[in-house]
Amino acid sequence: MIKVLIVDDDFMVAKVHAGFIQRTPGFTVVGAAHTGARAVTETARLQPDLVLLDIHLPDANGLDLMHRLREVAPELDVLVISAAREVDTVRKALRGGIVHYLIKPFSQSDLQERLEHYRSAYQGLDASKDVAEQADVNRVFGLDGAAGKDGRPLPKGCSIETLKLVEAALKEADGDLSANEVAVQLGTSRVSARRYLEYLNDEGALEVRLKYGVGRPERRYLLKA
């Protein structure tokens, strides 16, 4: 489980982001801090794997704070979440070694996409092997150039490895599956699972069935013979 600390001066925004993270498989929120000083204290105490760091804090600039956080947690990764759009700010963040820069406001799916990329790329690089191949490094920097069926590029943030797992889940199923059922099997988010399923549907590999009930009909996917 990847431990996340949220650093944001707005209590309600931090709570919303915590909800997004808790709904992303493989991640857990271990705490929140609303000032730079508290962020340093909580990072030292909790030793999170990842900090969601706002730039505008009442007592510190988030980018200046990064090196202090890494002094108390040397293995810490940082994902910046901020309304700051200035090019110089983004450049400074990149030079500070962040894993991503997400501009507010953003949706749950926007954050989940970045978190899932972090989990598969950064965490996978740490755990998979002692020596990295170029493909491993490319995946970290989002340059894997993954292509699916007939060489068509996969949607942003998707990987050929996960696509194969989605196809395998469909092959092993007794019937059709929903995006939520695929997500549970693979340990990913429903949003991510649906992205792969819709890709396969666009490629003509799936049959989509609608299941009607209360509310909107549920899309269910069946692999064509």
N, C-alpha and C positions, 0 to 999 in steps of 0.2 A: 504494500500500500504506500503510495506517494503522499508524504505529509506536506500540507500547504499552510503557510501563514499569510494572512491578508493584511496589507498595510494601506489604509485609506483613512483620510481625515473625516469622512462622512460615515456616520454609524449605519445609516439605512442602506447606503450603497454597499458597504462592506457586508451587510447581512444578505443583500440580494446576490452578491457575488458568491458568498458562502453557499447559498442555495444552489446556484449553478454548479459549483464544484462538487457538492455532495451528490448531485444527480449524474456525475460523470464517473463511470466505473473505474476503479483503481486509484481513486484520489480520496483523501479525507482532509478536512479542515481541522487543524490542531489549535488555531488561535487567531486573534485579530489584534491589531495595534492601530492607534489613531494619531500617533505622533512619532517623530523620528526617534526620540529617546526611548519610547516604549518599544519600538520596533527592534532596537538593539538589544534591549533586555529580554524580550520574548524570543528573539532569534537565538540568543545564547542559552536560554532555558529550554526551549523546545527542540532546537536543532532540526528545523524543517528541511525538506529536500528542495522545496521551491517556495519563493516569495512572490506574491502578486503585489507589485509595488507601484503606488501612485507617486507622481512626481511632486505635486503641490501638497506639502504637509505644513502644518502651522509653525513648526520649529526647525524645519530642514528642507533642503531640496532633495528629492528622492534619488537623483543621479549622484549627488555628492555623498549620499548615505550608503550607497552600494558597497564601497570599499570597507566601511565600518562594519557592515553586516557580515561581510566575508572574513573579516578579522576574527569574529566570534564563531563563525561557521564556515570554514574554508571550502567545503564541498557544496556550498549553497548555489543554486541556480535562481535566476531572477527573470520574471516576466513582467514587463512594464505595462500598466494599465493607466491611461491618462487622457485627459482632454487636450493636452498640449500637442499642437500640430506643427510647431516650428521645425523647419528642416534641421537647423543647428542642434535642437534638442534631440531629435531622432538620431542624428549622427553621433552625438555624445553618448547616447544610450547604447548604440551599437558598439562604439569603442569600449564601452564598459563591460562588454561581454554578456549581454542579455540573450535570452533564448527566443524572445519575441517582443513586439511592441504592438499593443492593441489600443486603438483610439476609442475613447468614450464618445457617445454611448454605443454599446454593442449588445448583441443578442446572446442568448444562452448557446445557440449553435456556433456562434463565432468563437466564444471562449472554449467550448468543448472541442472544436476543431484544433485549436492551438494546444490544448492539453493532451489530446490524443496523439498529436504529432510529437510532442515532448516525450510522452510515455514510450512510444514506439521507436523514436530515433535516439534521443539522448539516453534514456534508461536502457534501451536495448544495446547501445554501444558500450555501456558500462558492464553489462552482464553477459553479453554473448560470447566474447572471446578475448584472449590476451592481446592479439594483434589485429588491428583494423584493416579491412580491405578498402579500396577506393570507394566501392559501392556503399559501405557502411558510412564513410565520411560524407559522401554525396547525400545520403538520406538525412543526415543531421542538418545539412545546409539547404535541404529542399531541392536538390538537384538530381534526384534519382531518375527523373525522366521516365517514370513508370508508364508503361503502355499496356493496355488490356487487349481485348480481342481485336484482331485485324490491325494492330498497331495504333489504334486510336488512343490518345492520351487519357489517362484516368483523371477524374475530378481532382481539384486541388486538395492536397492533404491525404489522398488515398494512396494505398500501396498495392502492388501486385500480390504480395503475400496474403494480405487480408482479403483481397478479391477471391483468391483461391479457397480460402477458408469459408467464405460466404457460399461459393459454388458447392463446396463439399457438404455444407449444412443442408443445402437444397437437395442434393443428390441423395443424402441419407434420410431425408424426411419421408414419412409415409404419404404425405399430401402436401398441400400448400402451407406456407409460413407467412406470418406477418413480420414487419420490420422489428417489432418489439421481441418476438420469439427468436429471431436471428440474433438480436443484440444480446439477449440473455445467454444464448449458447456460446457466443464469442467473447462475452465480457466487454462489450463496447457499448456506446450509447445508441439509442434508437435512431437519432438523427444521422449518425455515421452509417449504421446498417442500412437505413433507407437510401442513403446516397449510393451505396454499392448496388443495391437492388434496382434502383431506377436506372443506373448505368447499364446493368445487364438487360433491363427491359428495353432501353433505347437501342441496344445491340440486337434485339430480337431473340434473346436467349430465354426469355421468361414469358409466361402467360400471367396476366394480372386479373384476379378475380375480386369483385367487390362483395363484402359481407355486410349486409344491412342490419341495423339494430337501432339502439337509441343514439341520437346524434349523427355525426358524419359517418358514412360507410367506411369500413376498414379495408385497406388495400392488402390483398394477400397474393403471394407470389409462388408460382409453380414452374419448375424447370421444364422446358420443352424437351420432348424425347429426341 
